[in-house]
Every structure is written in structure tokens, then in C-alpha cells.
């Protein structure tokens, strides 16, 4: 299925895709190719990588069955995924229970490192790519989709290999009572979209209602605690479904990297975010206070992050983007390092790293390998630099592509959320050359 056809198929929950003609489609294609060359983005996979990916998707269920005795069998645990409506792969799932004194939260991550490891063609290609690049309505994948969207996708009602982070969380303090990280076999009960999750939270008679209510109860408490502790929250209006996923993934990432640093004392690919200088923070806060209808409570000034959070919560909607831009202009870039020294300033975490998205980020894939092997690649420092550089390139390419869309009269926000489809003057779907899509792309 082509990228445009994927976008067309993935908009069932809302408005249809943005329609463009063949000339605009060609302009977009030419711009993508220009950006691919400038930033060395690899749109096509080498044949050797594709062959290896195809081989790793053969006899999937037989391979999973052969792994069951070596892993923790969690197939009877109620588990589900929550993703955007147009998601092509599902790399994280959650399970939750509540006891008298603690929550038990399981975050299950696709066990990509079982299929992609040092010495393999796909690993070498992932190192070159560094991450998946998400242009509006067009994706440049880190891993071959034939792998990412099959054996590494936690689709419902099928056994899948996972890397599970099991966290026992104190109900009062929300601190970790214990953390266990292990290889598992899971079977997801259902694949929810964010909209479906919101509906389940409201419908007491729907499947997974109680589980999602419990997940939001914990996520909301963790979210509020993060804000009180000084974690910067630039999107104060995030809905309940996104809050569940964001907070559960943050908690799992934090648990894994604390285990790596304090439990094992090993190097890993940590995420380090330096803080702005006092002068830079003063500049941002002054700019925010000068906005019409925006004020910062005096009690928040002891921590600039809390001051920004307070301003965002009280500001009129027209000022939100201006506040966010004022902060982002003074924020140093986060980077990957083999030592967590300095912590993550925006999150206000002393140690942080990525673990929950190994399909789309090299950093997570490498941390999966380190957790399992309890050893680090010899070129870890170079890999950290590579991941940081490729992320910067991806973000720059995305920004330039969106700017180009603006210049030719397309709304990148609408395209990003609704997808895009090329049509002729009669409204029939065509490709950028003006031809109907091939039968296997419909």
C-alpha cells in the first residue's frame, strides 16, 4: 500500500484526507527527494535488508512457541494497545491492576532486539537511519515495514514476543516498590485508537472500561505529581487517552534507566537535556509575561518550569503557541549520551532514557539490547552521537517540509492529522502521475 493510500485508509475516525491534484503531489514528491538527498534520509531499503526482514517473518508462530518456555508467559493477562487511528504498527501495550497498597503496571514493548541485533543487516541499516522520520502523510521508516508491521507489532489476539517492564508503584507516593524487566510472551486483547479509549472511559458497559479508568487514575496522579515536582508540561490540554500513554511510557523509561544506572551501573544510551542559563529563562519569562491576558503567579517563580506550567494553564487559547515558542527558543537540544550526568531538565528527572519505541528509535533498540545482554556495544559513544545527529536531521527535514507545504497553500497540520490523497478533477483517486493507483495499492 502506498503512503498516500495509507493516509486515505487511516482517517475513518474523523474528516477525510486533504485532497490535492497531481501537480501539487509532484511538487511534494520533488521536495521530499530534495530533503532526502540533503539530509541523507534513506527512503528505500537495500535488498539485503529486505531479504533478511522477510526471512525473520517466516514461521512466526512456531518461533514464538519455541520461546514460551524461556520467557514469562503473560498471555492470560488483560493487555491492550492505544495508538493513533492511522498507526501502522503497535509497539507498546499496557496492563494494570490495583491492590490495597500499590498499583501494578506492566508496560509491554515489542521485542525488536529478538529480530534485530548487532551483526544483522537490519541493525546496520537502523544505525545508518537512526530513527523513523515522520513527514506529514509520509513516513521514512527505521526498520522495514514488513518486520515492524508484522512480528514486531502487538496486534490483538495473536501471540507476540515482548520486553516487559513490570512496576509495583506505591499508591501514596507513586514511587517504585520494585521494578522487574524481562522477556515475555503476550496476547493483546484489543487495539484501541485514542478516540476509542476516550469512549471506553465514558461507557461503563464497554469492554476494558474498568481497566482504562484505572489506567487513567494512575496516569493522572503521576501527571500531577510530575508538575508539582517541576516537570515542564507544554501541552496542558492533552486528553485522557494521551495522558495514559504518555505517563505510562515515561514511567517505564524512567524505571529502565534507573535500573541500568543504579541497579547495574552500566553505560546505556541516556537522554540528557541541559537547562537554559538564568538569562535565557529570564528572557523567555519576560516574553511570556508581556503577552496579552497572560500572568504568572508569584508563587511559581522559584522554578521557571513551574512558572511556565502556571502560565499555560491560565492563558487564553490564542497565547498557548506563543508561550510554547518562547520556551522552545531558549531550550538547549536534548542529546543521547552514555552517561546520564546532568539529567533531563524539562522532565526534571535525574536519570532518563528511551526504551518504549524500539521500532522507530535507535536509542530504544540499543537499550533493549543492553538490558538483555547486560553489556554495551563497543561503539556506544559513536552510536549516541549518531542517534543525536540523525534526530536533529529528521526534525529539520520535517520543519522544512512543513514550511514548503505552507508556501504552496497546504495546511501541514491538517495533512499530518488527516492524511493526503491525490485526486483528478472528478474526485477520483490517482497517483502523482495522474494514473489510478495499482490494484495492490487500493
C-alpha positions as CSV (number, residue, x, y, z in Angstrom):
1,X,0.0,0.0,0.0
2,X,1.4,3.4,-0.9
3,X,1.9,6.2,1.6
4,X,-1.0,8.2,0.1
5,X,-3.3,5.2,0.2
6,X,-2.3,4.5,3.8
7,X,-3.2,8.1,4.7
8,X,-6.5,7.7,2.8
9,X,-7.4,4.5,4.7
10,X,-6.4,5.8,8.1
11,X,-9.0,8.6,8.5
12,X,-12.1,6.7,9.4
13,X,-12.5,8.4,12.8
14,X,-12.6,12.0,11.5
15,X,-12.6,14.1,8.4
16,X,-11.5,12.6,5.2
17,X,-7.9,13.2,3.8
18,X,-6.8,16.5,2.4
19,X,-7.3,16.3,-1.4
20,X,-4.7,17.6,-3.8
21,X,-4.2,17.5,-7.5
22,X,-1.4,15.7,-9.4
23,X,0.7,18.9,-9.8
24,X,0.8,19.6,-6.1
25,X,1.6,15.9,-5.5
26,X,4.6,16.2,-7.8
27,X,5.8,19.3,-6.0
28,X,5.6,17.4,-2.7
29,X,7.4,14.4,-4.1
30,X,10.2,16.6,-5.5
31,X,10.6,18.4,-2.2
32,X,10.8,15.1,-0.4
33,X,13.5,13.9,-2.7
34,X,15.4,17.1,-2.2
35,X,15.3,16.7,1.5
36,X,16.2,13.0,1.3
37,X,19.4,14.0,-0.5
38,X,20.2,17.0,1.7
39,X,19.9,15.1,5.0
40,X,20.8,11.6,3.7
41,X,17.4,10.2,4.5
42,X,17.2,6.6,3.2
43,X,13.7,6.2,1.7
44,X,14.4,2.8,0.2
45,X,15.8,-0.3,1.9
46,X,18.7,-2.2,0.4
47,X,17.7,-5.6,-1.0
48,X,19.8,-7.4,1.6
49,X,18.0,-5.7,4.4
50,X,14.6,-6.6,2.9
51,X,15.6,-10.2,2.4
52,X,16.7,-10.5,6.0
53,X,13.4,-8.9,7.2
54,X,11.4,-11.3,5.1
55,X,13.3,-14.3,6.5
56,X,12.6,-13.1,10.0
57,X,8.9,-13.1,9.4
58,X,8.7,-16.7,8.3
59,X,7.2,-19.3,10.7
60,X,6.3,-16.6,13.2
61,X,4.0,-18.6,15.5
62,X,6.4,-21.6,15.5
63,X,9.2,-19.4,16.6
64,X,7.1,-17.7,19.3
65,X,6.0,-21.1,20.6
66,X,9.7,-22.2,20.8
67,X,10.3,-19.1,23.0
68,X,7.5,-19.7,25.5
69,X,9.4,-21.9,28.0
70,X,12.3,-19.3,28.1
71,X,10.0,-16.3,28.8
72,X,7.4,-15.2,31.3
73,X,4.0,-16.3,29.9
74,X,1.7,-13.3,30.2
75,X,-0.9,-14.3,27.6
76,X,-3.7,-14.5,30.1
77,X,-3.0,-11.0,31.5
78,X,-5.5,-8.4,30.2
79,X,-3.5,-6.3,27.8
80,X,-4.3,-3.7,25.2
81,X,-2.7,-1.1,22.9
82,X,-3.7,2.5,22.3
83,X,-2.4,4.4,19.2
84,X,-3.5,6.9,16.6
85,X,-6.2,5.8,14.2
86,X,-3.7,5.6,11.3
87,X,-0.9,3.8,13.2
88,X,0.7,1.0,11.1
89,X,2.5,-0.7,13.9
90,X,1.8,-1.1,17.7
91,X,5.0,-1.3,19.7
92,X,3.7,-0.8,23.2
93,X,0.8,-2.2,25.3
94,X,-0.2,-1.9,28.9
95,X,-1.8,-3.9,31.7
96,X,-2.7,-2.7,35.1
97,X,-4.0,-3.9,38.5
98,X,-4.7,-2.2,41.8
99,X,-4.0,-3.6,45.2
100,X,-4.5,-2.3,48.7
101,X,-1.2,-0.5,48.9
102,X,0.2,-0.5,45.3
103,X,-0.6,-0.4,41.6
104,X,1.0,-2.9,39.4
105,X,1.7,-1.5,35.9
106,X,3.0,-3.6,33.1
107,X,4.4,-1.9,30.0
108,X,5.0,-4.4,27.2
109,X,7.3,-3.3,24.4
110,X,7.7,-5.2,21.1
111,X,10.9,-7.3,21.5
112,X,12.5,-5.9,18.4
113,X,16.0,-6.9,19.6
114,X,15.0,-10.5,19.2
115,X,14.9,-9.9,15.5
116,X,17.3,-7.0,15.0
117,X,20.7,-7.3,16.7
118,X,24.4,-6.4,16.2
119,X,25.8,-8.3,13.2
120,X,22.5,-8.3,11.3
121,X,21.8,-6.3,8.1
122,X,18.8,-4.6,9.8
123,X,20.9,-3.4,12.7
124,X,23.4,-1.9,10.4
125,X,20.7,-0.2,8.4
126,X,19.0,1.1,11.6
127,X,22.3,2.6,12.7
128,X,22.5,4.5,9.4
129,X,18.9,5.7,9.7
130,X,18.9,6.5,13.4
131,X,15.1,6.9,13.7
132,X,11.9,6.9,11.7
133,X,11.2,10.2,10.1
134,X,7.6,11.4,10.1
135,X,6.8,13.9,7.4
136,X,3.2,14.9,7.1
137,X,1.5,11.9,5.4
138,X,4.8,10.3,4.5
139,X,7.0,8.1,6.7
140,X,10.6,7.1,6.2
141,X,11.0,4.0,8.4
142,X,13.9,3.0,10.5
143,X,13.0,-0.7,10.2
144,X,11.5,-2.5,7.2
145,X,7.7,-2.2,7.5
146,X,7.4,-5.9,6.7
147,X,9.1,-6.6,10.0
148,X,7.7,-3.6,12.0
149,X,4.1,-4.2,11.0
150,X,4.1,-8.0,11.5
151,X,6.1,-9.8,14.1
152,X,7.1,-6.6,15.9
153,X,3.5,-5.2,16.0
154,X,1.5,-6.1,19.1
155,X,-1.7,-6.8,17.1
156,X,-4.7,-8.1,19.1
157,X,-5.5,-11.8,19.5
158,X,-2.1,-13.0,18.4
159,X,0.9,-14.2,20.5
160,X,3.8,-11.8,20.4
161,X,7.3,-11.6,21.9
162,X,7.7,-8.6,24.2
163,X,10.1,-7.0,26.6
164,X,8.0,-6.2,29.7
165,X,8.6,-3.6,32.4
166,X,6.7,-4.7,35.5
167,X,6.4,-1.9,38.0
168,X,5.0,-2.1,41.5
169,X,4.1,1.5,42.4
170,X,3.2,2.8,45.9
171,X,-0.3,4.2,45.9
172,X,0.6,7.1,48.2
173,X,4.0,8.2,47.0
174,X,3.8,6.8,43.4
175,X,7.4,5.7,43.9
176,X,8.7,2.3,42.8
177,X,8.3,-0.5,45.3
178,X,10.0,-2.8,42.8
179,X,10.8,-3.0,39.1
180,X,11.3,-6.1,37.1
181,X,12.3,-6.2,33.4
182,X,12.1,-9.4,31.5
183,X,11.3,-11.1,28.2
184,X,7.7,-12.2,27.8
185,X,5.0,-13.6,25.6
186,X,1.8,-11.5,25.5
187,X,-1.5,-11.7,23.6
188,X,-3.2,-8.3,23.3
189,X,-6.9,-8.3,24.0
190,X,-7.7,-5.3,21.8
191,X,-6.2,-2.5,19.7
192,X,-7.8,0.9,20.7
193,X,-7.4,4.2,19.0
194,X,-7.2,7.3,21.2
195,X,-10.8,8.2,20.3
196,X,-12.0,4.7,21.2
197,X,-10.1,4.9,24.5
198,X,-11.9,8.2,25.4
199,X,-15.2,6.5,24.6
200,X,-14.4,3.5,26.7
201,X,-13.6,5.7,29.7
202,X,-17.1,7.2,29.4
203,X,-19.1,4.0,28.7
204,X,-19.4,1.9,31.8
205,X,-20.7,-1.1,29.9
206,X,-17.9,-1.2,27.3
207,X,-15.0,-3.8,27.2
208,X,-11.8,-2.6,29.0
209,X,-13.8,0.3,30.7
210,X,-12.6,-0.6,34.2
211,X,-9.0,-1.1,33.0
212,X,-8.8,2.2,31.2
213,X,-10.4,4.0,34.2
214,X,-7.8,2.5,36.4
215,X,-5.0,3.4,34.0
216,X,-6.2,7.0,33.8
217,X,-6.5,7.2,37.6
218,X,-2.8,6.3,37.9
219,X,-1.7,8.3,34.9
220,X,-3.5,11.4,36.2
221,X,-1.9,11.1,39.6
222,X,1.6,10.7,38.0
223,X,1.0,13.6,35.7
224,X,0.0,15.9,38.6
225,X,3.0,14.7,40.7
226,X,5.4,15.5,37.8
227,X,4.0,19.0,37.5
228,X,4.4,19.6,41.3
229,X,7.9,18.3,41.1
230,X,8.8,20.8,38.4
231,X,8.4,18.8,35.2
232,X,7.7,21.1,32.2
233,X,4.3,20.4,30.6
234,X,4.0,22.3,27.4
235,X,0.6,20.7,26.4
236,X,-1.8,21.3,29.3
237,X,-4.9,20.3,27.4
238,X,-3.8,16.8,26.5
239,X,-6.8,14.4,26.6
240,X,-7.2,11.4,28.9
241,X,-6.1,8.8,26.3
242,X,-2.9,10.6,25.5
243,X,-2.2,11.2,29.2
244,X,-2.5,7.4,29.9
245,X,0.1,6.5,27.2
246,X,2.4,9.4,27.9
247,X,2.6,8.9,31.6
248,X,2.9,5.1,31.4
249,X,5.7,5.3,28.9
250,X,7.6,8.0,30.9
251,X,7.3,5.8,34.0
252,X,8.6,2.7,32.1
253,X,11.5,4.7,30.6
254,X,12.4,6.1,34.0
255,X,12.2,2.6,35.6
256,X,14.5,1.0,33.0
257,X,17.2,3.7,33.0
258,X,17.2,3.8,36.8
259,X,17.7,0.1,36.8
260,X,20.6,0.4,34.3
261,X,22.3,3.1,36.2
262,X,21.7,2.3,39.9
263,X,20.8,-1.4,39.7
264,X,23.5,-2.5,37.3
265,X,25.9,0.5,37.0
266,X,26.2,0.1,33.2
267,X,26.6,2.6,30.4
268,X,23.5,2.9,28.2
269,X,22.0,5.4,25.8
270,X,20.7,8.0,28.3
271,X,18.7,11.1,27.3
272,X,20.4,14.2,28.7
273,X,18.7,17.6,28.5
274,X,20.7,20.6,29.6
275,X,19.0,23.6,31.3
276,X,18.9,27.1,29.9
277,X,21.0,29.7,31.5
278,X,19.3,32.1,34.1
279,X,19.5,34.9,31.5
280,X,17.8,32.7,28.9
281,X,15.0,31.7,31.3
282,X,14.6,35.4,32.2
283,X,14.2,36.3,28.5
284,X,11.5,33.6,28.0
285,X,9.6,34.5,31.1
286,X,9.7,38.2,30.3
287,X,8.4,37.5,26.8
288,X,5.6,35.3,28.3
289,X,4.5,38.0,30.8
290,X,4.2,40.6,28.1
291,X,1.6,38.6,26.3
292,X,-2.0,39.9,26.5
293,X,-4.0,38.0,29.1
294,X,-1.1,36.0,30.5
295,X,0.1,36.2,34.0
296,X,2.4,34.1,36.2
297,X,1.6,33.6,39.9
298,X,4.3,34.9,42.2
299,X,4.4,31.5,44.0
300,X,5.7,29.8,40.8
301,X,8.8,31.9,40.2
302,X,11.1,29.7,42.3
303,X,11.2,27.3,39.3
304,X,10.9,28.6,35.7
305,X,9.3,25.3,34.7
306,X,6.5,25.7,37.2
307,X,6.1,29.3,36.1
308,X,5.6,28.2,32.5
309,X,3.2,25.5,33.6
310,X,1.1,28.0,35.5
311,X,1.1,30.4,32.6
312,X,-0.1,27.7,30.2
313,X,-2.9,26.6,32.5
314,X,-4.3,30.1,32.8
315,X,-3.5,31.6,29.4
316,X,-6.2,32.1,26.7
317,X,-6.0,29.7,23.9
318,X,-4.6,32.3,21.4
319,X,-1.5,32.6,23.6
320,X,-0.6,28.9,24.0
321,X,1.6,28.6,20.9
322,X,3.4,31.9,21.7
323,X,4.2,30.6,25.2
324,X,5.5,27.3,23.8
325,X,7.6,29.1,21.2
326,X,9.1,31.4,23.8
327,X,10.2,28.4,25.9
328,X,11.5,26.3,23.0
329,X,13.6,29.2,21.7
330,X,15.7,29.1,24.9
331,X,15.8,25.4,25.4
332,X,19.1,23.6,24.6
333,X,18.7,20.5,22.5
334,X,18.5,17.2,24.3
335,X,21.1,14.6,23.3
336,X,22.0,11.0,23.8
337,X,25.0,10.2,26.0
338,X,26.5,7.1,27.5
339,X,26.4,8.8,31.0
340,X,23.2,10.3,32.5
341,X,25.1,13.2,34.2
342,X,23.0,16.3,34.1
343,X,19.7,14.6,33.9
344,X,16.7,15.7,31.9
345,X,15.9,19.3,32.7
346,X,12.5,19.6,31.0
347,X,11.2,16.4,32.7
348,X,13.1,17.2,35.9
349,X,14.4,13.6,36.0
350,X,17.8,12.9,37.4
351,X,18.2,10.0,35.0
352,X,16.2,9.3,31.9
353,X,16.5,7.3,28.7
354,X,14.3,5.8,26.0
355,X,13.1,2.2,25.9
356,X,9.5,2.2,24.8
357,X,9.8,2.8,21.0
358,X,12.4,0.4,19.5
359,X,10.6,0.2,16.2
360,X,11.2,3.9,15.5
361,X,14.3,5.0,17.6
362,X,17.8,3.6,17.6
363,X,18.3,4.6,21.2
364,X,15.5,2.4,22.4
365,X,16.6,-0.6,20.3
366,X,20.2,-0.3,21.8
367,X,18.8,0.0,25.3
368,X,16.8,-3.2,24.8
369,X,20.0,-4.9,23.7
370,X,21.9,-3.6,26.8
371,X,19.1,-4.6,29.2
372,X,19.0,-8.2,27.8
373,X,22.7,-8.7,27.3
374,X,23.8,-6.6,30.4
375,X,26.6,-5.5,28.1
376,X,27.1,-2.4,25.9
377,X,28.2,-2.1,22.2
378,X,31.9,-1.2,21.9
379,X,30.9,1.8,19.8
380,X,28.3,3.1,22.2
381,X,29.7,6.7,22.3
382,X,29.6,6.9,18.5
383,X,26.1,5.4,18.5
384,X,24.9,8.1,20.9
385,X,26.3,10.8,18.7
386,X,24.8,9.2,15.6
387,X,21.3,9.0,17.2
388,X,21.5,12.6,18.3
389,X,22.6,13.8,14.9
390,X,20.0,11.8,13.0
391,X,17.3,13.1,15.3
392,X,18.3,16.7,14.6
393,X,18.4,16.0,10.8
394,X,14.9,14.4,11.0
395,X,13.4,17.3,12.9
396,X,15.0,19.8,10.5
397,X,13.7,18.0,7.4
398,X,10.2,17.8,9.0
399,X,10.3,21.6,9.7
400,X,11.4,22.4,6.1
401,X,8.8,20.1,4.6
402,X,6.0,21.8,6.6
403,X,7.3,25.2,5.6
404,X,7.2,24.1,1.9
405,X,3.6,23.0,2.4
406,X,2.7,26.4,3.8
407,X,4.3,28.0,0.8
408,X,2.2,26.1,-1.7
409,X,-1.0,26.6,0.2
410,X,-1.3,23.3,2.1
411,X,-2.1,23.2,5.8
412,X,0.6,20.8,7.3
413,X,-1.4,20.4,10.5
414,X,-4.4,19.2,8.5
415,X,-2.3,16.9,6.4
416,X,-0.5,15.5,9.4
417,X,-3.8,14.7,11.1
418,X,-6.0,13.7,8.2
419,X,-3.5,12.4,5.6
420,X,-3.5,13.4,1.9
421,X,-4.8,11.9,-1.2
422,X,-4.3,12.8,-4.9
423,X,-7.5,13.2,-7.0
424,X,-8.4,14.2,-10.5
425,X,-10.9,16.9,-11.4
426,X,-13.7,14.4,-10.9
427,X,-12.6,13.5,-7.4
428,X,-11.1,10.0,-8.4
429,X,-8.0,8.9,-6.6
430,X,-4.9,9.0,-8.8
431,X,-1.2,8.9,-8.3
432,X,1.1,11.9,-8.8
433,X,1.4,11.0,-12.5
434,X,-2.3,11.2,-12.9
435,X,-2.9,7.5,-13.1
436,X,-5.3,5.3,-11.0
437,X,-3.4,3.5,-8.2
438,X,-2.3,0.0,-8.9
439,X,-4.7,-2.7,-7.8
440,X,-2.4,-3.9,-5.0
441,X,-2.3,-0.3,-3.6
442,X,-6.0,0.2,-3.2
